[in-house]
Amino acid sequence: MKSELNLTLLNIDYIEPNELWNWHKVFSPFARMYYIVDGVARIVINDKVHDLRPGKLYLVPPFTLHSNESDGRFHHYYVHFYEKAIGRES
């Protein structure tokens, strides 16, 4: 059985939100991918804190309740996309 990746791109950008990147109880039908350029931030999923560090790529799956937190300098690229997964798990 052949498996194909079917993505719909929503947004792609580079931002420097700094301490303004504080969003709580985010729950979206799309996936989020972050590439951290500078600074430090956190994503909290199921009460577990994940530190986001420069040079790393992070994926938040769709329908994942999470909170974003930053206390200072934080610059990153982001990609938001839908994945069409029919008859299989994402």
Secondary structure, 3 states (H helix, E strand, C coil): CCCCCCEEEEEEEEECCHHHCCEEEECCCCEEEEEEEEECEEEEECCEEEEECCCCEEEECCCCCEEEECCCCEEEEEEEEEECCCCCCC
